[in-house]
Amino acid sequence: MELLDIKDISLAFGGIQALDRVSLSVESGELYAIIGPNGAGKTSLLNCISGFYTPDSGTILFEGRGFSKERPDQIAELGIARTFQNVELFSHMNVIDNMLLGRHHYYKSGFFKNAILGYRAEEENRHRLKVEEVIDFLEMEQWRKHLVGSLPYGVQKRVELGRALAQEPKLLLLDEPMAGMNIEEKEDIARFILDIFEGQGATYPDTPVLRDGIRSIILVEHDMGVVMDIADRIIVLDFGRKIAEGTPAEIKSNPEVISAYLGKEKQA
């Protein structure tokens, strides 16, 4: 069953064609990767899906519903959450409060009344319990009350992932979640992505996004080892055009992809 269906979307900035009639579909229960050289249009595509950009033409359907001019917060309410290529957090707030921002559209009596002014209503306590479970899952207990601006870069990337998880999305968009990380940090993030996708069952019985997993994930990533290991399907963009789509095995052997992005292995 298709969760996301994109048909012939195009996007231009002046004379620069960021996306040129790109089409793709992401099925429920699929880990889908987007790869390509710098400037290929990967982040522009995620920005169109999440409402930060409005395509010049084409259609985007989520669960069969079309949208084009909804604000990012409205798209979040539909069940789409994302992380960013560059960390986008509130550095003067602690980890818990940054992640509570991911719950804003669930607040019925007013997020700012409950979370900013310090009221501890029953509603906010429920949201905090959800956030605490995400913090536990991402192994961030020691940093939970630290100001985000004081944390190492790799931990900040976890906080951003945690904020997206706190939204309890049906579709999770990850824009280079491992950028700037060392090997150990990349291994941790890859493990978290797989655990998020598969679900943790009885370990987190009261938090559906952790218990059941996320229905679909779209991953933009430059680490080809990670992409080839965890993705079910891959789309390759180059200068805003789709040049290939298929399984990891099909992408690795595609001549056009090798020429545009992957390159050839050197002979010993």
Rosetta silent file (secondary structure, phi, psi, omega in degrees, C-alpha in Angstrom):
SEQUENCE: MELLDIKDISLAFGGIQALDRVSLSVESGELYAIIGPNGAGKTSLLNCISGFYTPDSGTILFEGRGFSKERPDQIAELGIARTFQNVELFSHMNVIDNMLLGRHHYYKSGFFKNAILGYRAEEENRHRLKVEEVIDFLEMEQWRKHLVGSLPYGVQKRVELGRALAQEPKLLLLDEPMAGMNIEEKEDIARFILDIFEGQGATYPDTPVLRDGIRSIILVEHDMGVVMDIADRIIVLDFGRKIAEGTPAEIKSNPEVISAYLGKEKQA
SCORE:     score description
SCORE:     0.000 S_00000001
   1 L     0.000  128.379 -178.913    0.000    0.000    0.000 S_00000001
   2 E   -75.085  125.418  175.122    1.436    3.375   -1.026 S_00000001
   3 E   -89.743  -40.921 -179.596    1.883    5.765    1.871 S_00000001
   4 E  -129.094  131.043  179.776    3.465    8.546   -0.198 S_00000001
   5 E  -132.286  116.200 -178.678    2.988    9.086   -3.924 S_00000001
   6 E  -113.883  128.431 -176.278    4.854   11.872   -5.733 S_00000001
   7 E  -126.136  113.323  169.025    4.102   12.551   -9.378 S_00000001
   8 E    52.645   46.647  178.286    6.180   14.784  -11.660 S_00000001
   9 E   -84.349  139.553  177.578    7.084   17.498   -9.160 S_00000001
  10 E  -128.227  148.582 -179.086    9.306   20.314  -10.367 S_00000001
  11 E  -150.196  129.461  179.530   10.903   23.144   -8.417 S_00000001
  12 E  -131.361  146.976  172.925   13.070   26.015   -9.637 S_00000001
  13 E  -118.822   98.544 -174.461   14.881   28.897   -7.964 S_00000001
  14 L    63.430 -123.037  179.248   15.334   31.509  -10.651 S_00000001
  15 L   -90.068    4.197 -178.669   17.338   29.827  -13.378 S_00000001
  16 E   -98.052  121.281  178.676   18.283   26.846  -11.205 S_00000001
  17 E   -91.359   99.366 -177.406   16.149   23.731  -11.677 S_00000001
  18 E   -73.924  -38.499  177.792   16.273   22.042   -8.273 S_00000001
  19 E  -135.961  136.389 -175.771   13.786   19.285   -9.200 S_00000001
  20 E  -128.204   92.959  177.049   12.780   18.262  -12.704 S_00000001
  21 E    50.947   55.292 -179.423    9.616   16.143  -12.942 S_00000001
  22 E   -86.705  132.309  176.047   10.575   13.767  -10.135 S_00000001
  23 E  -127.714  143.066  174.514    8.213   10.888   -9.378 S_00000001
  24 E  -164.475  162.406  173.821    8.423    8.243   -6.677 S_00000001
  25 E  -138.227  140.583  178.872    6.254    6.193   -4.362 S_00000001
  26 E  -119.153  123.518 -177.639    6.989    4.944   -0.873 S_00000001
  27 E   -85.968  156.291  173.409    5.063    1.975    0.412 S_00000001
  28 L   -64.079  133.254 -179.083    3.941    1.407    3.967 S_00000001
  29 L    83.363   28.324 -175.970    6.571   -0.644    5.754 S_00000001
  30 E  -126.919  138.102  172.423    9.453    0.507    3.548 S_00000001
  31 E  -102.603  110.022 -167.954   12.816    2.080    4.323 S_00000001
  32 E  -114.501  131.595 -177.822   13.475    4.239    1.270 S_00000001
  33 E  -113.791  146.478  174.400   16.743    6.076    0.560 S_00000001
  34 E  -118.440  122.632 -179.853   17.507    9.112   -1.604 S_00000001
  35 E  -128.225  167.718  178.661   21.086    9.479   -2.816 S_00000001
  36 L   153.940  166.325  179.889   22.981   11.651   -5.254 S_00000001
  37 L   -63.603  166.403  173.158   25.794   14.208   -5.512 S_00000001
  38 L   -57.895  136.438 -179.363   25.733   17.503   -3.628 S_00000001
  39 L    82.130   10.479 -177.581   23.196   19.814   -5.247 S_00000001
  40 L   -76.518  -18.193 -179.864   21.223   16.926   -6.757 S_00000001
  41 L   111.338    9.822 -175.196   17.949   18.065   -5.163 S_00000001
  42 H   -63.255  -52.401 -179.646   17.707   15.621   -2.242 S_00000001
  43 H   -67.864  -35.176  176.360   16.970   18.180    0.486 S_00000001
  44 H   -59.662  -38.174  178.210   14.716   20.154   -1.877 S_00000001
  45 H   -65.120  -44.718  177.198   12.648   17.002   -2.303 S_00000001
  46 H   -63.480  -37.506  179.196   12.327   16.545    1.462 S_00000001
  47 H   -64.476  -33.285  176.456   11.419   20.231    1.805 S_00000001
  48 H   -69.913  -41.286 -179.527    8.567   19.754   -0.669 S_00000001
  49 H   -65.126  -38.338 -174.253    7.270   16.708    1.196 S_00000001
  50 H   -92.972    1.744  172.713    7.415   18.455    4.571 S_00000001
  51 L    91.655    3.923  178.436    5.884   21.737    3.426 S_00000001
  52 L   -77.652  -28.699  173.299    8.919   24.019    3.555 S_00000001
  53 L  -121.853  150.913  172.812    8.799   24.413   -0.238 S_00000001
  54 L  -108.367  119.527 -179.388    5.811   24.427   -2.577 S_00000001
  55 L   -59.604  149.215  176.127    6.520   22.642   -5.888 S_00000001
  56 L   -71.235  -30.478  178.745    6.018   24.647   -9.076 S_00000001
  57 E  -157.131  169.131 -178.743    4.133   21.711  -10.586 S_00000001
  58 E    95.469  176.358 -177.191    3.240   18.091   -9.908 S_00000001
  59 E  -131.230  149.763  174.369    1.343   16.412   -7.062 S_00000001
  60 E  -126.808  122.334  178.270    2.156   14.934   -3.659 S_00000001
  61 E  -115.391  129.688  175.115   -0.265   12.435   -2.116 S_00000001
  62 E  -121.698  117.870 -173.205    0.033   11.219    1.464 S_00000001
  63 L    54.179   36.333  178.448   -2.323    8.376    2.364 S_00000001
  64 L    82.755   -3.434 -178.813   -4.213    9.281   -0.804 S_00000001
  65 E  -101.420  130.494  178.495   -4.677   12.909    0.225 S_00000001
  66 E   -85.413  144.066  172.746   -3.156   15.645   -1.891 S_00000001
  67 L  -146.393  151.819 -179.611   -1.471   18.683   -0.398 S_00000001
  68 L  -146.905  -34.188 -175.395    0.502   21.564   -1.852 S_00000001
  69 L  -119.972   13.311  176.761    0.172   24.741    0.205 S_00000001
  70 L   -67.336  147.691  176.117   -0.142   23.394    3.745 S_00000001
  71 L   -74.435  159.001  178.250    2.238   24.830    6.334 S_00000001
  72 H   -54.390  -36.578  179.871    4.880   22.542    7.882 S_00000001
  73 H   -68.727  -33.134  176.824    2.891   22.371   11.136 S_00000001
  74 H   -69.142  -37.774  178.231   -0.210   21.254    9.240 S_00000001
  75 H   -69.633  -34.155  175.012    1.788   18.542    7.471 S_00000001
  76 H   -60.474  -38.102  179.121    3.184   17.445   10.836 S_00000001
  77 H   -66.202  -26.263  177.157   -0.405   16.944   11.988 S_00000001
  78 H   -71.447  -23.083  179.433   -0.969   14.622    9.019 S_00000001
  79 L   118.165   27.268  177.931    1.801   12.361   10.349 S_00000001
  80 E  -118.268  124.573  177.167    5.037   13.499    8.677 S_00000001
  81 E  -125.327  159.940 -176.913    8.083   14.403   10.794 S_00000001
  82 E  -149.276  160.838  164.244   11.634   15.244    9.796 S_00000001
  83 L  -112.117  171.937 -174.477   15.174   16.000   10.857 S_00000001
  84 L  -118.931  154.947  179.008   17.407   18.544    9.129 S_00000001
  85 L   -60.559  -45.237  173.015   20.737   18.404    7.355 S_00000001
  86 L  -104.033  137.249 -175.235   22.041   21.102    9.711 S_00000001
  87 L   -56.246  127.399  179.588   20.969   20.837   13.341 S_00000001
  88 L  -122.082   82.351 -178.707   17.877   22.998   13.956 S_00000001
  89 L  -127.706  167.773  175.029   17.394   23.094   17.726 S_00000001
  90 L   -93.105  100.339 -169.900   16.819   25.709   20.434 S_00000001
  91 L   -65.610  -24.083 -177.815   20.301   25.858   21.949 S_00000001
  92 L   -87.475   -0.791  178.431   19.194   27.796   25.053 S_00000001
  93 L  -108.131  156.176 -179.013   16.643   25.116   26.016 S_00000001
  94 E   -81.472  177.212 -175.508   17.377   21.742   27.553 S_00000001
  95 H   -60.726  -46.586 -177.561   16.915   18.354   25.896 S_00000001
  96 H   -58.986  -47.798 -176.524   13.494   17.664   27.423 S_00000001
  97 H   -68.685  -35.590  174.721   12.019   21.005   26.362 S_00000001
  98 H   -60.908  -41.535 -178.041   13.420   20.725   22.829 S_00000001
  99 H   -75.721  -28.214  174.981   11.795   17.343   22.466 S_00000001
 100 H   -63.099  -26.194  177.339    8.515   18.539   23.970 S_00000001
 101 H   -61.441  -27.135  176.512    8.286   20.885   20.987 S_00000001
 102 H   -69.175  -12.288 -179.926    7.709   17.751   18.914 S_00000001
 103 H   -99.750    5.553 -167.693    4.482   17.229   20.874 S_00000001
 104 H   -58.994  -36.085 -175.702    3.074   20.724   20.230 S_00000001
 105 H   -80.106   -2.844  174.707    0.246   19.661   17.927 S_00000001
 106 H   -91.601  -15.894 -177.657   -1.000   17.159   20.532 S_00000001
 107 L   -69.526  129.072 -179.459   -1.553   19.808   23.189 S_00000001
 108 L   -98.007  -29.164 -176.821   -5.255   20.551   23.661 S_00000001
 109 L  -104.371   11.274  175.110   -5.060   23.227   26.355 S_00000001
 110 L   107.973  111.952 -178.256   -2.175   25.178   24.862 S_00000001
 111 H   -60.483  -45.571 -173.537    1.461   24.225   24.536 S_00000001
 112 H   -68.522  -33.770  176.936    2.823   27.537   25.786 S_00000001
 113 H   -63.935  -44.815 -174.583    0.609   27.541   28.864 S_00000001
 114 H   -78.249  -47.640 -169.756    1.682   24.052   29.831 S_00000001
 115 H   -95.085  -34.045 -176.087    5.303   23.826   28.758 S_00000001
 116 H   -88.822  -44.142 -177.064    6.622   27.390   28.667 S_00000001
 117 L   -81.222   -8.548  171.755    4.840   29.021   31.616 S_00000001
 118 L    97.297    2.256  177.661    5.524   26.049   33.849 S_00000001
 119 L   -67.822  140.522 -177.781    2.041   24.678   34.502 S_00000001
 120 L  -117.205   67.240  178.960    2.112   20.929   35.121 S_00000001
 121 L   -72.939  164.838  178.747   -1.301   19.806   34.054 S_00000001
 122 H   -58.252  -36.484  179.394   -2.153   16.160   33.633 S_00000001
 123 H   -59.817  -47.610 -178.704   -1.990   16.645   29.882 S_00000001
 124 H   -65.448  -36.420  178.165    1.607   17.816   29.966 S_00000001
 125 H   -58.843  -38.593  177.758    2.606   14.973   32.266 S_00000001
 126 H   -63.787  -41.210  179.542    1.390   12.513   29.621 S_00000001
 127 H   -66.904  -38.258 -179.915    3.495   14.271   26.987 S_00000001
 128 H   -65.742  -36.319  177.315    6.535   14.301   29.250 S_00000001
 129 H   -62.755  -40.100  176.708    6.244   10.563   29.805 S_00000001
 130 H   -60.816  -46.446 -178.854    6.325   10.036   26.038 S_00000001
 131 H   -63.824  -41.269  179.733    9.414   12.228   25.751 S_00000001
 132 H   -61.971  -35.242  177.779   11.144   10.445   28.631 S_00000001
 133 H   -68.764  -38.358  176.490   10.637    7.119   26.857 S_00000001
 134 H   -64.774  -40.922  177.461   12.172    8.516   23.665 S_00000001
 135 H   -60.523  -42.415  178.114   15.119    9.814   25.718 S_00000001
 136 H   -63.354  -44.757 -179.812   15.567    6.351   27.213 S_00000001
 137 H   -60.504  -41.200 -178.145   15.386    4.710   23.776 S_00000001
 138 L   -86.566    6.968  174.648   18.032    7.075   22.341 S_00000001
 139 L    57.898   50.623 -177.689   20.263    6.527   25.407 S_00000001
 140 L  -119.118   20.483 -175.017   20.330   10.212   26.386 S_00000001
 141 H   -55.726  -39.225 -175.834   19.442    9.996   30.082 S_00000001
 142 H   -68.408  -18.125 -177.198   22.664   11.696   31.197 S_00000001
 143 H  -108.808    5.370 -167.733   21.951   14.748   29.016 S_00000001
 144 L   -58.843  -31.620 -179.294   18.212   15.119   29.542 S_00000001
 145 L  -107.578   10.412  178.042   18.432   18.387   31.518 S_00000001
 146 L   -80.802  147.228  171.812   21.492   19.820   29.756 S_00000001
 147 E   -65.619  134.070 -174.843   21.203   22.868   27.545 S_00000001
 148 H   -60.893  -36.004 -178.849   21.346   21.642   23.965 S_00000001
 149 H   -63.618  -16.953 -179.193   23.947   24.255   22.984 S_00000001
 150 H   -93.836   -1.998 -173.820   26.417   22.701   25.445 S_00000001
 151 L   -91.343  153.501  174.455   26.154   19.183   24.012 S_00000001
 152 L   -60.946  154.983 -176.050   28.482   17.480   21.504 S_00000001
 153 H   -56.383  -43.827 -178.710   27.349   17.597   17.884 S_00000001
 154 H   -61.453  -35.681  178.409   26.541   13.884   17.745 S_00000001
 155 H   -71.918  -37.285  176.776   24.268   14.171   20.783 S_00000001
 156 H   -60.652  -37.542  176.898   22.510   17.188   19.267 S_00000001
 157 H   -63.909  -35.261  176.061   21.711   15.053   16.228 S_00000001
 158 H   -66.074  -40.911  179.608   20.115   12.504   18.575 S_00000001
 159 H   -60.092  -42.700  179.913   18.033   15.258   20.186 S_00000001
 160 H   -64.732  -39.504  175.031   16.751   16.287   16.769 S_00000001
 161 H   -62.927  -41.204  179.054   15.891   12.672   15.977 S_00000001
 162 H   -63.997  -38.101  177.260   14.143   12.423   19.334 S_00000001
 163 H   -62.356  -40.760  177.531   12.073   15.534   18.644 S_00000001
 164 H   -65.318  -40.794  178.406   10.890   13.976   15.371 S_00000001
 165 H   -64.881  -34.913 -179.967   10.029   10.719   17.154 S_00000001
 166 H   -61.638  -21.772  176.458    8.080   12.661   19.788 S_00000001
 167 L   -73.949  -12.893 -177.385    5.688   13.675   17.000 S_00000001
 168 L    53.104   58.615 -174.489    4.792    9.974   16.595 S_00000001
 169 L   -79.801  162.369  169.925    4.803   10.196   12.788 S_00000001
 170 L   -88.615  -29.573  178.738    3.631    7.706   10.191 S_00000001
 171 E  -129.186  126.141 -178.920    6.409    8.868    7.844 S_00000001
 172 E  -112.503  125.540  178.597    9.836    9.942    9.096 S_00000001
 173 E  -104.733  121.529 -178.343   12.148   12.026    6.880 S_00000001
 174 E  -116.241  112.581 -177.313   15.832   11.887    7.823 S_00000001
 175 E  -100.012   99.430 -179.562   18.095   14.420    6.095 S_00000001
 176 L    49.035   60.627 -177.524   21.705   13.228    6.470 S_00000001
 177 L   -66.424  -14.775 -177.966   21.308   12.054   10.092 S_00000001
 178 L  -108.337    6.104 -177.797   24.949   10.854   10.178 S_00000001
 179 L   -60.041  133.159  176.391   26.618   13.918    8.649 S_00000001
 180 L    77.276    9.551 -177.105   29.730   15.007   10.556 S_00000001
 181 L   -99.633  155.926  173.015   29.798   11.936   12.791 S_00000001
 182 L   -82.486  177.032 -173.992   32.611    9.517   13.549 S_00000001
 183 H   -60.560  -43.344 -178.865   32.301    5.782   12.882 S_00000001
 184 H   -63.413  -42.776  179.545   30.997    4.927   16.356 S_00000001
 185 H   -65.711  -38.471  177.411   28.338    7.649   16.240 S_00000001
 186 H   -62.953  -41.619  178.990   27.254    6.510   12.772 S_00000001
 187 H   -61.396  -39.686  178.428   26.865    2.938   14.008 S_00000001
 188 H   -63.147  -46.892 -178.182   24.666    4.179   16.870 S_00000001
 189 H   -65.014  -41.015  177.954   22.412    6.193   14.536 S_00000001
 190 H   -60.665  -40.111  178.089   22.118    3.297   12.065 S_00000001
 191 H   -64.566  -43.700  179.482   21.077    1.044   14.944 S_00000001
 192 H   -62.201  -41.410 -179.311   18.497    3.572   16.137 S_00000001
 193 H   -60.950  -45.308  179.435   17.047    3.906   12.632 S_00000001
 194 H   -65.364  -40.242  179.474   16.589    0.153   12.296 S_00000001
 195 H   -67.123  -36.708  176.274   15.119   -0.114   15.799 S_00000001
 196 H   -63.871  -43.538 -177.108   12.722    2.767   15.050 S_00000001
 197 H   -66.291  -41.978 -174.351   11.647    1.103   11.827 S_00000001
 198 H   -84.104  -26.526 -176.536   11.142   -2.358   13.335 S_00000001
 199 L    87.101  155.259 -174.541    9.616   -1.308   16.679 S_00000001
 200 L  -113.837    7.680  173.898   10.562   -2.389   20.177 S_00000001
 201 H    56.837 -131.907 -172.419    7.429   -4.261   21.207 S_00000001
 202 H   -70.296   -9.013  178.592    6.838   -4.715   24.917 S_00000001
 203 H   -63.127  -35.357  179.371    9.891   -2.657   25.880 S_00000001
 204 L  -129.990   69.553 -172.501    7.839    0.540   25.384 S_00000001
 205 L   -65.933  -22.582 -174.851    4.196   -0.617   25.662 S_00000001
 206 L  -100.533    3.327 -179.372    2.751    2.876   26.249 S_00000001
 207 L  -124.705   94.213 -172.205    4.531    4.669   23.396 S_00000001
 208 H   -54.582  -37.064 -176.885    3.181    3.414   20.048 S_00000001
 209 H   -64.828  -28.985  176.318    5.915    5.001   17.910 S_00000001
 210 H   -90.323  -36.383 -178.770    8.519    2.969   19.806 S_00000001
 211 H   -66.865  -49.581 -172.789    6.369   -0.081   20.434 S_00000001
 212 L   -97.955  -16.743 -175.706    5.125   -0.600   16.873 S_00000001
 213 L    85.837  170.508  179.260    7.777    1.262   14.876 S_00000001
 214 L   -95.438  136.616 -172.844    7.284    3.883   12.159 S_00000001
 215 L   -58.791  -41.056 -179.026    5.415    2.770    9.048 S_00000001
 216 E  -150.432  148.334  177.530    7.929    4.237    6.593 S_00000001
 217 E  -130.111  134.925  170.973   11.243    6.098    6.644 S_00000001
 218 E  -110.971  123.330 -173.914   12.843    8.199    3.897 S_00000001
 219 E  -117.138  124.520  168.803   16.589    8.542    4.384 S_00000001
 220 E  -102.751  122.653 -174.330   18.938   11.001    2.669 S_00000001
 221 L  -157.109  142.839  179.041   22.498    9.884    3.323 S_00000001
 222 L   -94.748  -15.826  179.469   25.954   10.032    1.720 S_00000001
 223 L   -77.832  101.171 -174.048   27.383    7.005    3.522 S_00000001
 224 H   -69.157  -26.426  176.272   26.807    4.354    0.861 S_00000001
 225 H   -62.174  -45.313  178.649   27.754    1.515    3.179 S_00000001
 226 H   -65.282  -47.712 -177.674   24.878    2.397    5.491 S_00000001
 227 H   -58.511  -48.443 -177.262   22.436    3.017    2.640 S_00000001
 228 H   -66.575  -27.320 -178.613   23.184   -0.279    0.903 S_00000001
 229 H   -78.681  -36.321 -168.817   22.910   -2.188    4.188 S_00000001
 230 H  -112.649  -17.798 -174.826   19.575   -0.858    5.473 S_00000001
 231 L   -79.947  142.850  172.094   17.509    0.499    2.549 S_00000001
 232 L   -81.474  -43.788  177.256   14.787   -1.536    0.855 S_00000001
 233 E  -139.206  157.545 -176.423   14.746    0.713   -2.222 S_00000001
 234 E  -135.820  139.305  169.028   16.825    3.646   -3.419 S_00000001
 235 E  -113.598  141.712  179.883   16.212    6.581   -5.741 S_00000001
 236 E  -115.474  125.614  176.930   19.163    8.410   -7.293 S_00000001
 237 E  -108.502  147.216  174.736   18.954   12.111   -8.188 S_00000001
 238 E  -149.347  120.230 -176.668   21.382   14.070  -10.326 S_00000001
 239 L    51.954   40.665  175.541   20.888   17.766  -11.193 S_00000001
 240 L    81.502   -2.487 -179.486   17.277   17.502  -10.015 S_00000001
 241 E  -106.656  147.542  171.066   16.424   14.516  -12.228 S_00000001
 242 E   -80.676  119.799  179.928   15.703   10.949  -11.227 S_00000001
 243 E  -106.207  -13.885  178.449   18.285    8.811  -13.004 S_00000001
 244 E  -166.121  156.197  174.677   17.579    5.480  -11.306 S_00000001
 245 E  -154.241  137.343  179.506   15.377    3.695   -8.787 S_00000001
 246 E   166.769 -167.948  178.045   15.571    0.152   -7.468 S_00000001
 247 L   -72.960  164.222  176.260   16.967   -2.207   -4.867 S_00000001
 248 H   -53.904  -41.171  179.929   20.490   -1.690   -3.499 S_00000001
 249 H   -63.517  -40.544  179.296   21.795   -4.440   -5.790 S_00000001
 250 H   -67.495  -38.929 -179.130   20.212   -2.798   -8.840 S_00000001
 251 H   -67.667  -41.852 -178.490   21.565    0.635   -7.932 S_00000001
 252 H   -62.924  -26.134 -176.634   25.117   -0.639   -7.380 S_00000001
 253 L  -103.409    4.287 -177.629   25.195   -2.156  -10.865 S_00000001
 254 L   -79.425  119.848 -176.426   23.485    0.700  -12.733 S_00000001
 255 H   -59.329  -39.418 -178.733   25.983    2.251  -15.222 S_00000001
 256 H   -67.474  -36.790  177.888   24.419    5.721  -15.092 S_00000001
 257 H   -68.455  -41.524  178.633   24.542    5.771  -11.285 S_00000001
 258 H   -60.663  -43.024 -178.936   28.156    4.601  -11.294 S_00000001
 259 H   -67.800  -40.979 -173.829   29.081    7.343  -13.736 S_00000001
 260 H   -83.751  -29.134 -168.257   27.176   10.132  -11.938 S_00000001
 261 H  -142.218  -54.064 -170.252   27.759    9.274   -8.301 S_00000001
 262 H   -75.230  -34.595 -176.267   29.161    5.962   -7.080 S_00000001
 263 L    75.476  170.717 -179.212   32.238    5.740   -9.310 S_00000001
 264 L  -100.163  143.980  175.521   34.144    2.594  -10.148 S_00000001
 265 L   -69.449  138.943  177.879   36.152    0.577   -7.698 S_00000001
 266 L   -72.314  139.025  178.775   39.869    0.744   -8.320 S_00000001
 267 L   -76.438  140.071  179.417   41.458   -2.468   -9.499 S_00000001
 268 L   -70.919    0.000    0.000   44.079   -3.942   -7.174 S_00000001
